[in-house]
């Protein structure tokens, strides 16, 4: 959302002749750096499938805690 606001602000600045070069540099800098997650991004689905495939009844408590930690780290990277 912040990325989109930056792009919108930069476009408005590009339209303004006195600030055109500032707006262009903001758009180019954030176009490569920031990426909004698409609706069809596969990483959340992969994580959900991994959770669904778990056999929690066969896991020991320590295995369950370790897997929960691992899944939590993966979720933070999405």
Jmol script that loads the backbone (N, CA, C; Angstrom):
load data "model"
ATOM      1  N   UNK A   1       0.827  -1.177   0.000  1.00  0.00           N
ATOM      2  CA  UNK A   1       0.000   0.000   0.000  1.00  0.00           C
ATOM      3  C   UNK A   1       0.880   1.253   0.000  1.00  0.00           C
ATOM      4  N   UNK A   2       1.943   1.225   0.774  1.00  0.00           N
ATOM      5  CA  UNK A   2       2.844   2.376   0.828  1.00  0.00           C
ATOM      6  C   UNK A   2       3.531   2.560  -0.515  1.00  0.00           C
ATOM      7  N   UNK A   3       3.906   1.444  -1.122  1.00  0.00           N
ATOM      8  CA  UNK A   3       4.541   1.504  -2.444  1.00  0.00           C
ATOM      9  C   UNK A   3       3.610   2.164  -3.450  1.00  0.00           C
ATOM     10  N   UNK A   4       2.349   1.778  -3.427  1.00  0.00           N
ATOM     11  CA  UNK A   4       1.359   2.343  -4.350  1.00  0.00           C
ATOM     12  C   UNK A   4       1.198   3.846  -4.104  1.00  0.00           C
ATOM     13  N   UNK A   5       1.202   4.252  -2.842  1.00  0.00           N
ATOM     14  CA  UNK A   5       1.081   5.679  -2.516  1.00  0.00           C
ATOM     15  C   UNK A   5       2.292   6.452  -3.034  1.00  0.00           C
ATOM     16  N   UNK A   6       3.474   5.843  -2.909  1.00  0.00           N
ATOM     17  CA  UNK A   6       4.686   6.494  -3.431  1.00  0.00           C
ATOM     18  C   UNK A   6       4.605   6.657  -4.942  1.00  0.00           C
ATOM     19  N   UNK A   7       4.145   5.614  -5.632  1.00  0.00           N
ATOM     20  CA  UNK A   7       4.025   5.694  -7.083  1.00  0.00           C
ATOM     21  C   UNK A   7       3.025   6.768  -7.498  1.00  0.00           C
ATOM     22  N   UNK A   8       1.900   6.826  -6.801  1.00  0.00           N
ATOM     23  CA  UNK A   8       0.886   7.834  -7.119  1.00  0.00           C
ATOM     24  C   UNK A   8       1.441   9.239  -6.898  1.00  0.00           C
ATOM     25  N   UNK A   9       2.122   9.428  -5.787  1.00  0.00           N
ATOM     26  CA  UNK A   9       2.712  10.736  -5.494  1.00  0.00           C
ATOM     27  C   UNK A   9       3.763  11.099  -6.543  1.00  0.00           C
ATOM     28  N   UNK A  10       4.559  10.120  -6.933  1.00  0.00           N
ATOM     29  CA  UNK A  10       5.585  10.377  -7.941  1.00  0.00           C
ATOM     30  C   UNK A  10       4.953  10.748  -9.275  1.00  0.00           C
ATOM     31  N   UNK A  11       3.877  10.066  -9.640  1.00  0.00           N
ATOM     32  CA  UNK A  11       3.199  10.395 -10.904  1.00  0.00           C
ATOM     33  C   UNK A  11       2.635  11.813 -10.869  1.00  0.00           C
ATOM     34  N   UNK A  12       2.104  12.199  -9.726  1.00  0.00           N
ATOM     35  CA  UNK A  12       1.599  13.565  -9.604  1.00  0.00           C
ATOM     36  C   UNK A  12       2.737  14.576  -9.734  1.00  0.00           C
ATOM     37  N   UNK A  13       3.878  14.222  -9.184  1.00  0.00           N
ATOM     38  CA  UNK A  13       5.027  15.108  -9.291  1.00  0.00           C
ATOM     39  C   UNK A  13       5.559  15.167 -10.717  1.00  0.00           C
ATOM     40  N   UNK A  14       5.483  14.067 -11.450  1.00  0.00           N
ATOM     41  CA  UNK A  14       5.922  14.062 -12.845  1.00  0.00           C
ATOM     42  C   UNK A  14       5.067  15.015 -13.660  1.00  0.00           C
ATOM     43  N   UNK A  15       3.773  15.070 -13.371  1.00  0.00           N
ATOM     44  CA  UNK A  15       2.875  15.976 -14.090  1.00  0.00           C
ATOM     45  C   UNK A  15       3.218  17.436 -13.832  1.00  0.00           C
ATOM     46  N   UNK A  16       3.749  17.695 -12.674  1.00  0.00           N
ATOM     47  CA  UNK A  16       4.138  19.059 -12.343  1.00  0.00           C
ATOM     48  C   UNK A  16       5.511  19.331 -12.969  1.00  0.00           C
ATOM     49  N   UNK A  17       5.590  20.272 -13.872  1.00  0.00           N
ATOM     50  CA  UNK A  17       6.824  20.532 -14.619  1.00  0.00           C
ATOM     51  C   UNK A  17       8.012  20.878 -13.713  1.00  0.00           C
ATOM     52  N   UNK A  18       7.763  21.507 -12.579  1.00  0.00           N
ATOM     53  CA  UNK A  18       8.878  21.930 -11.726  1.00  0.00           C
ATOM     54  C   UNK A  18       9.470  20.782 -10.925  1.00  0.00           C
ATOM     55  N   UNK A  19       8.728  19.698 -10.770  1.00  0.00           N
ATOM     56  CA  UNK A  19       9.225  18.573  -9.980  1.00  0.00           C
ATOM     57  C   UNK A  19       9.324  17.288 -10.801  1.00  0.00           C
ATOM     58  N   UNK A  20       9.324  17.369 -12.080  1.00  0.00           N
ATOM     59  CA  UNK A  20       9.327  16.192 -12.940  1.00  0.00           C
ATOM     60  C   UNK A  20      10.481  15.241 -12.696  1.00  0.00           C
ATOM     61  N   UNK A  21      11.680  15.754 -12.537  1.00  0.00           N
ATOM     62  CA  UNK A  21      12.830  14.860 -12.365  1.00  0.00           C
ATOM     63  C   UNK A  21      12.786  14.136 -11.020  1.00  0.00           C
ATOM     64  N   UNK A  22      12.231  14.765  -9.988  1.00  0.00           N
ATOM     65  CA  UNK A  22      12.115  14.108  -8.678  1.00  0.00           C
ATOM     66  C   UNK A  22      11.135  12.951  -8.769  1.00  0.00           C
ATOM     67  N   UNK A  23       9.997  13.182  -9.378  1.00  0.00           N
ATOM     68  CA  UNK A  23       8.978  12.138  -9.511  1.00  0.00           C
ATOM     69  C   UNK A  23       9.473  10.951 -10.319  1.00  0.00           C
ATOM     70  N   UNK A  24      10.184  11.222 -11.410  1.00  0.00           N
ATOM     71  CA  UNK A  24      10.704  10.132 -12.237  1.00  0.00           C
ATOM     72  C   UNK A  24      11.693   9.278 -11.460  1.00  0.00           C
ATOM     73  N   UNK A  25      12.543   9.910 -10.682  1.00  0.00           N
ATOM     74  CA  UNK A  25      13.532   9.135  -9.924  1.00  0.00           C
ATOM     75  C   UNK A  25      12.867   8.294  -8.839  1.00  0.00           C
ATOM     76  N   UNK A  26      11.798   8.792  -8.234  1.00  0.00           N
ATOM     77  CA  UNK A  26      11.074   8.020  -7.215  1.00  0.00           C
ATOM     78  C   UNK A  26      10.408   6.807  -7.850  1.00  0.00           C
ATOM     79  N   UNK A  27       9.773   6.989  -8.997  1.00  0.00           N
ATOM     80  CA  UNK A  27       9.112   5.874  -9.678  1.00  0.00           C
ATOM     81  C   UNK A  27      10.119   4.803 -10.046  1.00  0.00           C
ATOM     82  N   UNK A  28      11.232   5.187 -10.639  1.00  0.00           N
ATOM     83  CA  UNK A  28      12.228   4.207 -11.072  1.00  0.00           C
ATOM     84  C   UNK A  28      12.853   3.482  -9.885  1.00  0.00           C
ATOM     85  N   UNK A  29      13.103   4.185  -8.797  1.00  0.00           N
ATOM     86  CA  UNK A  29      13.729   3.572  -7.629  1.00  0.00           C
ATOM     87  C   UNK A  29      12.816   2.532  -6.999  1.00  0.00           C
ATOM     88  N   UNK A  30      11.540   2.804  -6.889  1.00  0.00           N
ATOM     89  CA  UNK A  30      10.619   1.906  -6.204  1.00  0.00           C
ATOM     90  C   UNK A  30      10.031   0.841  -7.123  1.00  0.00           C
ATOM     91  N   UNK A  31      10.115   1.026  -8.426  1.00  0.00           N
ATOM     92  CA  UNK A  31       9.580   0.041  -9.351  1.00  0.00           C
ATOM     93  C   UNK A  31      10.328  -1.286  -9.220  1.00  0.00           C
ATOM     94  N   UNK A  32      11.631  -1.216  -9.059  1.00  0.00           N
ATOM     95  CA  UNK A  32      12.449  -2.420  -8.945  1.00  0.00           C
ATOM     96  C   UNK A  32      12.454  -2.941  -7.512  1.00  0.00           C
ATOM     97  N   UNK A  33      12.510  -2.058  -6.544  1.00  0.00           N
ATOM     98  CA  UNK A  33      12.696  -2.425  -5.142  1.00  0.00           C
ATOM     99  C   UNK A  33      11.443  -3.020  -4.494  1.00  0.00           C
ATOM    100  N   UNK A  34      10.307  -2.370  -4.642  1.00  0.00           N
ATOM    101  CA  UNK A  34       9.082  -2.808  -3.972  1.00  0.00           C
ATOM    102  C   UNK A  34       8.207  -3.594  -4.937  1.00  0.00           C
ATOM    103  N   UNK A  35       7.644  -4.695  -4.419  1.00  0.00           N
ATOM    104  CA  UNK A  35       6.749  -5.496  -5.239  1.00  0.00           C
ATOM    105  C   UNK A  35       5.575  -5.904  -4.379  1.00  0.00           C
ATOM    106  N   UNK A  36       4.417  -5.545  -4.836  1.00  0.00           N
ATOM    107  CA  UNK A  36       3.209  -5.918  -4.120  1.00  0.00           C
ATOM    108  C   UNK A  36       2.851  -7.356  -4.461  1.00  0.00           C
ATOM    109  N   UNK A  37       2.436  -8.120  -3.459  1.00  0.00           N
ATOM    110  CA  UNK A  37       2.087  -9.513  -3.684  1.00  0.00           C
ATOM    111  C   UNK A  37       0.809  -9.598  -4.506  1.00  0.00           C
ATOM    112  N   UNK A  38       0.845 -10.405  -5.562  1.00  0.00           N
ATOM    113  CA  UNK A  38      -0.306 -10.587  -6.421  1.00  0.00           C
ATOM    114  C   UNK A  38      -1.302 -11.556  -5.811  1.00  0.00           C
ATOM    115  N   UNK A  39      -2.499 -11.531  -6.329  1.00  0.00           N
ATOM    116  CA  UNK A  39      -3.541 -12.415  -5.828  1.00  0.00           C
ATOM    117  C   UNK A  39      -3.227 -13.881  -6.095  1.00  0.00           C
ATOM    118  N   UNK A  40      -2.496 -14.150  -7.143  1.00  0.00           N
ATOM    119  CA  UNK A  40      -2.198 -15.520  -7.508  1.00  0.00           C
ATOM    120  C   UNK A  40      -0.780 -15.936  -7.119  1.00  0.00           C
ATOM    121  N   UNK A  41      -0.183 -15.219  -6.184  1.00  0.00           N
ATOM    122  CA  UNK A  41       1.160 -15.565  -5.721  1.00  0.00           C
ATOM    123  C   UNK A  41       1.132 -16.948  -5.079  1.00  0.00           C
ATOM    124  N   UNK A  42       2.047 -17.805  -5.447  1.00  0.00           N
ATOM    125  CA  UNK A  42       2.014 -19.204  -5.054  1.00  0.00           C
ATOM    126  C   UNK A  42       2.563 -19.477  -3.655  1.00  0.00           C
ATOM    127  N   UNK A  43       3.379 -18.605  -3.103  1.00  0.00           N
ATOM    128  CA  UNK A  43       3.997 -18.888  -1.809  1.00  0.00           C
ATOM    129  C   UNK A  43       2.986 -19.110  -0.683  1.00  0.00           C
ATOM    130  N   UNK A  44       1.959 -18.291  -0.537  1.00  0.00           N
ATOM    131  CA  UNK A  44       0.972 -18.576   0.516  1.00  0.00           C
ATOM    132  C   UNK A  44       0.266 -19.913   0.306  1.00  0.00           C
ATOM    133  N   UNK A  45      -0.012 -20.264  -0.945  1.00  0.00           N
ATOM    134  CA  UNK A  45      -0.661 -21.541  -1.230  1.00  0.00           C
ATOM    135  C   UNK A  45       0.255 -22.709  -0.893  1.00  0.00           C
ATOM    136  N   UNK A  46       1.548 -22.566  -1.201  1.00  0.00           N
ATOM    137  CA  UNK A  46       2.504 -23.627  -0.879  1.00  0.00           C
ATOM    138  C   UNK A  46       2.571 -23.842   0.623  1.00  0.00           C
ATOM    139  N   UNK A  47       2.560 -22.758   1.375  1.00  0.00           N
ATOM    140  CA  UNK A  47       2.600 -22.850   2.827  1.00  0.00           C
ATOM    141  C   UNK A  47       1.337 -23.529   3.359  1.00  0.00           C
ATOM    142  N   UNK A  48       0.192 -23.169   2.815  1.00  0.00           N
ATOM    143  CA  UNK A  48      -1.065 -23.787   3.240  1.00  0.00           C
ATOM    144  C   UNK A  48      -1.088 -25.282   2.903  1.00  0.00           C
ATOM    145  N   UNK A  49      -0.552 -25.637   1.751  1.00  0.00           N
ATOM    146  CA  UNK A  49      -0.488 -27.050   1.372  1.00  0.00           C
ATOM    147  C   UNK A  49       0.453 -27.827   2.283  1.00  0.00           C
ATOM    148  N   UNK A  50       1.550 -27.199   2.660  1.00  0.00           N
ATOM    149  CA  UNK A  50       2.492 -27.850   3.572  1.00  0.00           C
ATOM    150  C   UNK A  50       1.841 -28.096   4.937  1.00  0.00           C
ATOM    151  N   UNK A  51       1.076 -27.129   5.410  1.00  0.00           N
ATOM    152  CA  UNK A  51       0.371 -27.291   6.686  1.00  0.00           C
ATOM    153  C   UNK A  51      -0.674 -28.397   6.573  1.00  0.00           C
ATOM    154  N   UNK A  52      -1.409 -28.415   5.481  1.00  0.00           N
ATOM    155  CA  UNK A  52      -2.450 -29.425   5.288  1.00  0.00           C
ATOM    156  C   UNK A  52      -1.869 -30.832   5.201  1.00  0.00           C
ATOM    157  N   UNK A  53      -0.650 -30.955   4.719  1.00  0.00           N
ATOM    158  CA  UNK A  53      -0.027 -32.268   4.554  1.00  0.00           C
ATOM    159  C   UNK A  53       0.575 -32.818   5.856  1.00  0.00           C
ATOM    160  N   UNK A  54       0.619 -31.996   6.890  1.00  0.00           N
ATOM    161  CA  UNK A  54       1.204 -32.448   8.156  1.00  0.00           C
ATOM    162  C   UNK A  54       0.327 -33.504   8.822  1.00  0.00           C
ATOM    163  N   UNK A  55       0.970 -34.499   9.384  1.00  0.00           N
ATOM    164  CA  UNK A  55       0.275 -35.516  10.176  1.00  0.00           C
ATOM    165  C   UNK A  55       0.562 -35.206  11.645  1.00  0.00           C
ATOM    166  N   UNK A  56      -0.207 -34.298  12.210  1.00  0.00           N
ATOM    167  CA  UNK A  56       0.072 -33.826  13.570  1.00  0.00           C
ATOM    168  C   UNK A  56      -0.159 -34.893  14.632  1.00  0.00           C
ATOM    169  N   UNK A  57      -0.978 -35.884  14.339  1.00  0.00           N
ATOM    170  CA  UNK A  57      -1.222 -36.945  15.320  1.00  0.00           C
ATOM    171  C   UNK A  57      -0.013 -37.861  15.482  1.00  0.00           C
ATOM    172  N   UNK A  58       0.854 -37.887  14.472  1.00  0.00           N
ATOM    173  CA  UNK A  58       2.038 -38.737  14.541  1.00  0.00           C
ATOM    174  C   UNK A  58       3.278 -37.982  15.024  1.00  0.00           C
ATOM    175  N   UNK A  59       3.143 -36.687  15.272  1.00  0.00           N
ATOM    176  CA  UNK A  59       4.293 -35.874  15.681  1.00  0.00           C
ATOM    177  C   UNK A  59       4.454 -35.886  17.192  1.00  0.00           C
ATOM    178  N   UNK A  60       5.725 -35.859  17.609  1.00  0.00           N
ATOM    179  CA  UNK A  60       5.993 -35.694  19.034  1.00  0.00           C
ATOM    180  C   UNK A  60       5.829 -34.210  19.360  1.00  0.00           C
ATOM    181  N   UNK A  61       5.662 -33.867  20.619  1.00  0.00           N
ATOM    182  CA  UNK A  61       5.524 -32.444  20.972  1.00  0.00           C
ATOM    183  C   UNK A  61       6.710 -31.591  20.501  1.00  0.00           C
ATOM    184  N   UNK A  62       7.922 -32.104  20.620  1.00  0.00           N
ATOM    185  CA  UNK A  62       9.084 -31.316  20.190  1.00  0.00           C
ATOM    186  C   UNK A  62       9.112 -31.176  18.668  1.00  0.00           C
ATOM    187  N   UNK A  63       8.726 -32.245  17.947  1.00  0.00           N
ATOM    188  CA  UNK A  63       8.640 -32.159  16.487  1.00  0.00           C
ATOM    189  C   UNK A  63       7.599 -31.118  16.076  1.00  0.00           C
ATOM    190  N   UNK A  64       6.475 -31.097  16.777  1.00  0.00           N
ATOM    191  CA  UNK A  64       5.412 -30.140  16.471  1.00  0.00           C
ATOM    192  C   UNK A  64       5.888 -28.707  16.705  1.00  0.00           C
ATOM    193  N   UNK A  65       6.591 -28.485  17.800  1.00  0.00           N
ATOM    194  CA  UNK A  65       7.114 -27.143  18.081  1.00  0.00           C
ATOM    195  C   UNK A  65       8.158 -26.719  17.051  1.00  0.00           C
ATOM    196  N   UNK A  66       9.025 -27.643  16.666  1.00  0.00           N
ATOM    197  CA  UNK A  66      10.033 -27.324  15.655  1.00  0.00           C
ATOM    198  C   UNK A  66       9.390 -27.009  14.309  1.00  0.00           C
ATOM    199  N   UNK A  67       8.384 -27.780  13.931  1.00  0.00           N
ATOM    200  CA  UNK A  67       7.688 -27.540  12.669  1.00  0.00           C
ATOM    201  C   UNK A  67       6.937 -26.212  12.716  1.00  0.00           C
ATOM    202  N   UNK A  68       6.327 -25.905  13.843  1.00  0.00           N
ATOM    203  CA  UNK A  68       5.622 -24.635  14.001  1.00  0.00           C
ATOM    204  C   UNK A  68       6.588 -23.466  13.851  1.00  0.00           C
ATOM    205  N   UNK A  69       7.767 -23.590  14.435  1.00  0.00           N
ATOM    206  CA  UNK A  69       8.783 -22.546  14.305  1.00  0.00           C
ATOM    207  C   UNK A  69       9.197 -22.388  12.837  1.00  0.00           C
ATOM    208  N   UNK A  70       9.433 -23.500  12.165  1.00  0.00           N
ATOM    209  CA  UNK A  70       9.832 -23.486  10.757  1.00  0.00           C
ATOM    210  C   UNK A  70       8.759 -22.820   9.893  1.00  0.00           C
ATOM    211  N   UNK A  71       7.506 -23.173  10.116  1.00  0.00           N
ATOM    212  CA  UNK A  71       6.409 -22.588   9.335  1.00  0.00           C
ATOM    213  C   UNK A  71       6.249 -21.088   9.631  1.00  0.00           C
ATOM    214  N   UNK A  72       6.467 -20.726  10.883  1.00  0.00           N
ATOM    215  CA  UNK A  72       6.394 -19.319  11.270  1.00  0.00           C
ATOM    216  C   UNK A  72       7.469 -18.515  10.538  1.00  0.00           C
ATOM    217  N   UNK A  73       8.675 -19.049  10.441  1.00  0.00           N
ATOM    218  CA  UNK A  73       9.759 -18.357   9.722  1.00  0.00           C
ATOM    219  C   UNK A  73       9.434 -18.231   8.242  1.00  0.00           C
ATOM    220  N   UNK A  74       8.866 -19.275   7.640  1.00  0.00           N
ATOM    221  CA  UNK A  74       8.487 -19.214   6.233  1.00  0.00           C
ATOM    222  C   UNK A  74       7.396 -18.159   6.018  1.00  0.00           C
ATOM    223  N   UNK A  75       6.445 -18.099   6.939  1.00  0.00           N
ATOM    224  CA  UNK A  75       5.349 -17.128   6.817  1.00  0.00           C
ATOM    225  C   UNK A  75       5.869 -15.689   6.899  1.00  0.00           C
ATOM    226  N   UNK A  76       6.883 -15.463   7.706  1.00  0.00           N
ATOM    227  CA  UNK A  76       7.451 -14.117   7.824  1.00  0.00           C
ATOM    228  C   UNK A  76       8.120 -13.671   6.520  1.00  0.00           C
ATOM    229  N   UNK A  77       8.644 -14.624   5.739  1.00  0.00           N
ATOM    230  CA  UNK A  77       9.328 -14.300   4.497  1.00  0.00           C
ATOM    231  C   UNK A  77       8.380 -14.095   3.324  1.00  0.00           C
ATOM    232  N   UNK A  78       7.111 -14.396   3.513  1.00  0.00           N
ATOM    233  CA  UNK A  78       6.160 -14.245   2.396  1.00  0.00           C
ATOM    234  C   UNK A  78       5.772 -12.816   2.223  1.00  0.00           C
TER     235      UNK A  78
END
end "model"
wireframe off; spacefill off
backbone 0.3
color backbone group
